[in-house]
Every structure is written in structure tokens, then in C-alpha cells.
Amino acid sequence: MEELSRGFTNKLIRIWQFDNLQSDYKMKQEARLILDDGTEFCGWSFGYEANAVGEVVFNTAMTGYPESLTDPSYAGQILVTTYPLIGNYGVPETGGEPLPKFMESERIHVKGLVVADYSEKYSHWNAKESLAEWLKREKIPAITGIDTRRLTQRLRETGVMRGRIIISENSDYSEHSDYGSINWVEQVSCKKVITYKPDPTAAANSSLFTLHSSFPRVVLVDCGVKANIIRCLVNRGVEVIRVPWNYDFNQLDFDGLFLANGPGDPEQCNKTVEHIRTFLNNPNVRPLMGICLGNQLLARAAGAKTYKLKYGHRSHNQPVQLVGTTRCFITSQNHGYAVDASTLPADWEPLFVNMNDGSNEGIRHKTMPWFSAQFHPEACSGPTDTEWMFDEFVALLSRLGDWSFSRLGEVTDIPKRPDKVLLLGSGALKIGQAGEFDYSGAQALKALKEEGVRSVLINPNIATVQTSKDVADTIYFQPVTPDFVEHVIEKERPDGILLSFGGQTALNCGVELYRKGVFEKYGVKVLGTPVQAIINTEDRDLFVKRLDEIGVKTIKSEACNTIEEVQKAAHGLGFPVILRAAYALGGLGSGFCDNDEELLTQAEEAFAFSPQVLVEKSLKGWKEIEYEVVRDRYDNCITVCNMENFDPLGIHTGESIVVAPSQTLSNNEYHKLRALAIKIIRHIGIVGECNVQYALDPASEDYRVIEVNARLSRSSALASKATGYPLAFVAAKLGLGYGLFELKNSVTKTTSAFFEPALDYVVCKIPRWDLSKFQGVNHELGSSMKSVGEVMAIGRTFEEAIQKGLRMIGQGMHGFVDNHEIKIPNVIEALRHATDIRVFAVAKAMAMGYSVKQIHELTKIDCWFLEKLRHIMLVNERLNEFSWLAEYYSGSEYSEFLEAIEAPEFSTLLLEAKTYGFSDFQIARALGLEADMKMERAGLTVRKWRQELGIMPTVNQIDTLAAEYPAQTNYLYLSYL
């Protein structure tokens, strides 16, 4: 009886503890997604709490959720986003006249939304509300906490199928039969004719046509049109007459026909097909363009067949090739059906082909002005690489009988493959130029060996992979200087030389050899990027002039050769300014100056590194964004990875925590900077890989290009490892003359290397410093690099990735919280002036009660990052509230204790802590277990509890395409989501 009484009392204590938690945390509403094959996924509701049913599809885009949710092509579907962080930049204004300002239609069209990790807190200058608030207002259910990687793999293997979102067992929901049996176009199409007139001022500036006495009139058949299609036409001076899907437009007077996108099976639109066929048979020939469903309807009107794809194309990174040329494009797509190109009549031909699965991506008539694309040239959300198709269509309206469709030219000269290539290494490893260039060089040598090209390496450092046996054919352990390199060239007589794999040292050496005429003297061809293009990026005056030619903004600066010129430039620009030493690596000699005294000191240091010093207007506090861009000799371009610095502008990228992909950029910002990066690399003429760095105004879409590295950089190594895309390997192959479309994706082994990785995880890079080794060193961080290396962590949430990274930096930390106390005498100064322990100063400030807003004002770190760190603190605080479990663990029967930890209040919290990167050690310390046992045992105890509860990690592959295609790699990471 005494034992029973004690057990009963313990249960009462446990119930009292759960009922009297100090936090205001509320248990989440459970939600489930059940597929028709019985597969079940459990998570939490964050949208409208109602059940729903629809066809389950996945989208691998990493931005653009407001645009996707309002895309009518998603009607009747439950959307699964493979990118785990959704909601991070909130939701902009949803209205607007005559078209929504930021959305693609007037309402959300999906039946439900499924995400891995919903960001409740958002941060963006353009946001009006949170995603959850919007979904609730529109009555759209949504689930978070789902393993979307496993769900995507299921859909990839079995094909799209119907699914049910179950939030309330008592709530009723409408049942639908097979998705394809419903005419979804009828449900989303407009109900009456609507006319959109162009802005007379904008139209008057259009040079595309001059022959019409009034605006050309285009009938747009609305099968579910996206607003940006109408914007693209109106902005080009076209009057758009929008008609319902089944409207007989042939009765109207118009100059061209446009077939819009839309949802569902094209077989449901036979009335539209009949009207299109009448148009095609009309002797009054007029131009026609179709997009997505419009492509399928045009094909059916011409006499071809369509079919349903296994899981469709829904992403921002679908590569297509213009048939008959070497030109390729990255496109945005959202469709589940395709045209069977083999059934096209003899007078029609394929226009584009999908480079991943070979499916048709567009058709054209051989003689008439009729063409269509399966992808979205207007690409909102997504890249606008093919927006030129609107220009083609509008140009056809003005040609009055000249129906020729521009074909992009094909490069016919095939470069001679070199027999022997010289590669310049980075020289001795040092701060600012470390092991990342060994990675780049080793990858390039691997590519040369695969092609049977003999390689000669110059690198004095024996402690590298590239100087290991059998990596290079011949190695010279000599300094990477012009004199030594010329001697090697004279002896080895290589056909070509690679300059961009050894950092700034190799680049500077190559430029000097070029200027001295050494390459011309010995007949050595510079492979990849031409030397003049390198000079154009290294010389600030030339760089600014080249970017001015294409209207790209740069930071206002002046190149100076004397201290007097520096003073004059600084006063002309106005303080604060930043000084940069030209041709220097790692930002050596650079720094910010707020007055004349700091200016003189910094100028003397800068001139010690370079004969030219750049004085630039400071944009300290702006966001710093990077894009890794690749271009082949056929002018095909991709951006492999974009990254966002945790720290704002003012701290060298090598000194900053960097997150890939960017976390706080909207779709407009992401793709605007991407398009600029491609524009820059094409104009400068880079062949291979380069890095474009931007400053982005945190309160608008204003930007400045900071610099372009026409070589592999430290960021390139990070991007390669973060995405699984071997940048250096591919860049070396491109230097030999290959096109991107000729190379394979090294992860899937089947798809083309012409693709942009779609990540379904977050990568966090954290620098490592050894400043404690040096007496009297200044720990303050700035534009000159002091870090000696970096760690890279991978997770499904930002919190998980950064906590993993902080455990690896060698400072004895266990994550963002539950560390040994760091003595910070002045927290405000530690926040205002970044040091090597700044992130822990943020943790200290939060623990002291500083708000996110206060910390943002002191650091200018984006509030989204700070909210995520605050979330880690909140999870830790909730763990603290269960500290009574430590005493209960030692004072109760184990079966009773298991009953306590199995309670949803604790088991859910334990899973949440693991999802957000807490180690067992951290959890043990938060629960107070170290009071009764050593921490090593405490961590193992928490591990035992996890195993009892079935909370175990999953092993995930880095697969570059968010599980859309199977990965053939052992590049793995662990996660709990």
C-alpha cells in the first residue's frame, strides 16, 4: 500500500508540474497528412484548422511561396515545399488594382500546404503579415513538422496521388474523385471579358514595334493566368483582352493570341481546343504564344497528344535546351501534364526539350508565327531567363507577315584540347588564403586527369592534397611568382595554363606573366576566363566602367595612388568610408574610417600591401549576399549557390557566419540579384566560375555590387560542399572547352550539369580563429580577414545548423546555449563591435533580457536571424521547467519515470529540442542532470530517454535536387526532421 501511495503521489506531482509550467507555451494542434496508399505523416497545424483533400505535389523552389500559393495552376492540389524554411520573409500586400501588386492572383488556390519547418517570426521590409495569418484568413490548412524529404521520395517513387489533411477528426471535408476528372480550369478562369491597357508613357518608350497606329490588341485565353504574364505583355505596350477559357475569341478583332497557363488535365478543355483550331485554320494569320497548359492546348489543337507525368515539374531550376542549338536555360515550371512530341504533325516541331527527363518543353510551327513553352518565361516566382520570349511574341506582332522566329546561334568552333596544362597553386597556406584553394586545385587536377591531359603543378606547400602522389603528373615545389613560373614554362612547354584555382596569389602571378608577354612568348593559352576579364575585375576603375556599361550599380569609389589622393577622395565621398588595397587577398589592408585620423592610419597600412588604394563610400549595416556563378563558352549560365552573411556589411565574408541559401530574401530580391550576376558574368566574359558579392539595402531592393572574383574563392569551396556541385571540377572542364550541357551532375549521375541545385536543408559556415595564440592581437573583426579556417554544418532548420556549427569551432562550446559562462565586461560594446565571440555576446544579451529589437539596433544583424536564436533560448527555457525530472528520475521506479517522460508535454519538447540542434549534453544541462551525475553520464542518460521514446535521427543524402531525382552519393548528414 505504501508503494502504491508513493506512486500515486508521484503521479499527482507530475500532473501538478505539467499544469503549472511557467512559460506561456501552448501545445500545438496535431495534424496528419494521409496519402491514398496509406502512408501517414504526422505534424502540427499552423494554418486554418480544417480538413482538406487534394492531389499531393511537391515543389523544389527555395523562394516564392506567396507567388506559388496564388498560382491558379495549383488548384485542387496540396502543395509540399521541399525547402524546409517557409514563412521567413512573411507575406506582402495581397491586393492591388487592376492586378495584385505582389501576388499572381486574387486568392490562394492550393487546397493545403505542407512544410518541414514554419518560421512563425518573419522579417522583411515588404511584409504585411505572417504566412499563418494569411492562411487562416483564406481558410487554407497547413502542416509543419513533416519529413518532407521522405514525403518527396514517396511521391517520386509512386507518382502523385491524392492525400488528406486531417486536423480535426470531427470536422467534415469535401470528397473529390480523381483529380483529372474535374475541370479545374473552369473553376479558376475569369467569368467575363477584362481589358488591360498599357501605360502610354511606358509603351511610347518601347522600341519593339512602331508600325501600329494604336496598341496591338492580344486576346489572352484565361485558363488560370498568372498576373505576371499580363504584366509582361502590358509593360511591352500590348493591350490585353482577357477572356474566359471557353469564350469564342474568334469573333473579336485582335492582332495576336495568347494561351495562358492553368491547372489540370488538358483533355478537360476541349472547347478551348476547338476555338484554337479555328484560329489556326483562319486565312488571316496572326501570331500566337502559349505557356504551360497553353502549350498543351496548342499541341492538341494541332493534332498532337498529351500525357500525365509521374510527378510533374514544379520548381525554379528545370533546365531546358533550345532544340538544334547549344543554348540552355533555367526555367520555372508548374505542371503535371506534357506534350507527346512524337505525335506532332509534320508541319510542327519541338522548340525546347527538358534536359533532365527528355520531355517536351515547347513547340513551334515550321512556317507560321505560332509557338509555345511548357515553362514560365515570366517566372514569378522564379528566374526570368526566358522572358525574351515575350519580346519575340511582341516583335512578331509588328512584322506584318515576317514570321521568322529568332533562333539563337550555335557556336561551331571547337577548341583544340591541350596536351599539357600548367596549374598555379596558392603558395604557402596563410591567414586569408588557406586550404580551400587546395580543394579547388585538387578538383581541377582530377578533371585534367579524367580528360587524359598531362598536368604540371607549381605549389611550394607539401602539406596539401594536390601535392600528394599521383594527383598531378609533375609537381614543382617552387614559389608561385612570375620568375619561377616562367622558368617552369620554359622547361615544360605546356599548351595551356589555369590561373583561377590558386586564389589571389595565382591570379596576380598570371596577370603579371601576361603583361610581360610570357604566355605569348611560349605559346601558352590561358584556359577559361581571359586575362583581360580578370584585369577588368581586379582594377577598380575598369571594373566600375565595365559595370556602368550595362547599368549595374557599384559602390561609389575612387582609386588612389597617394595618401593625398586618399584624403581628397574621402572628403569628396564623405565619412564614413572604407579603404581597400587593390590586388590584395583576404581584405588585407582594408578597414573602415570615420574621421581623418583613422583615414591616415588605414591608408598607410593599405599602401603597405598595394600601390593602389580604393576609397569607397561605406554601406555598413546593409546585408551582404553572394552568388556563385558558372558560364560556359556557349554563354550558358547558372548560379550554383547563393549565400547570406549572418553579419551585415562591414565584416569580411571570411570573418562572418554565412548561411546557404539566403534566408531573408524575397523571391524578387533573390532572382533580381541572380539575374544581375548572370548579366555581369556575361558582360565581363568569364568562362568557368566566379563569385559576385552584393550589398543589399535591408529596407528596399536597392543594391550595390561590392566585387566580382573571377576565380575560385573561399566561398566557392563552401558552395561546392554545401550543394554537392563540384564547382572547381566543372570549371576546369569548362576551361578545356566543354559546355555545361555536355557534363553530368556528379551526384545523380544521370541529369545534366546544367542545373541549379535545389536544397532541402540549411548550411551554416562558422569561421575559426586562433587569436588567443597571439599576444596583443585585436579581437575586433572588420573588413580584413583574421580567421584561419571554418566549419560547415548541415541541418533541416537554421537553429540545428548553427548549433551544430558552434559545437565544432573549437572554443569549447556546446551550441548557442548551455555553455560555460563567457566573461563579457561590456555587453553593449561587445554587440556594437564584432569580435570572434560575437554570437555568444548575443546569447549573453538575450539571457540578460535584451530584446531582439535592441540587439538588432546594436548589431544590425537581421531580426530573422535573431528571432531564430531567440527561439533556441525559448526552447532552452522550456527545458529548464522540467528540471524536476532529474530528481524524479533518481527517486522513482523506472516504469513510473517512463510514464512521465512519455507525456506529450515532455516528449514533444524533447523532439523539438533535437530538431533545433540541441545535443544530448545541452538537454542534460538544461534539465539540471549535472547536479546528480557527471555530464558525460548525463548526456548518455538523455540519449537513453530518447531511445525509449523513439526519438532517433534520420540519415539524409546531399542530393542537389531536393530528392526530385535519386542521389548516387555517400555525402550524408543526420537530422531529426
Secondary structure, 3 states (H helix, E strand, C coil): CHHHHHHHHHHHHHHHHHHCCCCCCCCCCEEEEEECCCCEEEEEECCCCCCEEEEEEEECCCCCHHHHHCCHHHCCEEEEECCCEECCCCECCCCCCCCCCCCCCCCCCCCEEECCEECCCCCCCCCCECHHHHHHHHCCCEEECCCHHHHHHHHHHHCCEEEEEECCCCCCCCCCCCHHHCCHHHHHCCCCCEEECCCHHHHHCCCCCCCCCCCCEEEEEECCCCHHHHHHHHCCCCEEEEEECCCCHHHCCCCEEEECCCCCCHHHHHHHHHHHHHHHCCCCCCCEEEECHHHHHHHHHHCCEEEEEEEEEEEEEEEEEECCCCCEEEEEEEEEEEEEHHHCCCCEEEEEEECCCCCEEEEEECCCCEEEECCECCCCCCCCCCCHHHHHHHHHHHCCCCCCCCCCCCCCCCCCCCCEEEEECCCCCECCECCHHHHHHHHHHHHHHHCCCEEEEECCCCCCCCCCCCCCCEEECCCCCHHHHHHHHHHHCCCEEECCCCHHHHHHHHHHHHHCCHHHHHCCEECCCCHHHHHHHHCHHHHHHHHHCCCCCECCEEEECCHHHHHHHHHHHCCCEEEEECCCCCCCCCEEECCHHHHHHHHHHHHCCCCCEEEEECCCCCEEEEEEEEECCCCCEEEEEEEEECCCCCCCHHHCCEEECCCCCCHHHHHHHHHHHHHHHHHHCCCEEEEEEEEECCCCCCEEEEEEECCCCHHHHHHHHHHCCCHHHHHHHHHCCCCHHHCECCCCCCCECCCCCECCCEEEEEEECCHHHCCCCCCECCCCCCCCEEEEEEECCHHHHHHHHHHHCCCCCCCCCCCCCCCCCCHHHHHHCCECCHHHHHHHHHHCCCCHHHHHHHHCCCHHHHHHHHHHHHHHHHHHCCCHHHHHHHHCCHHHHHHHHCCHHHHHHHHHHHHCCCCHHHHHHHCCHHHCCCHHHHHHHHHHHHHHHCCCCEEEECCCECCCCCCCCCCEEEECC
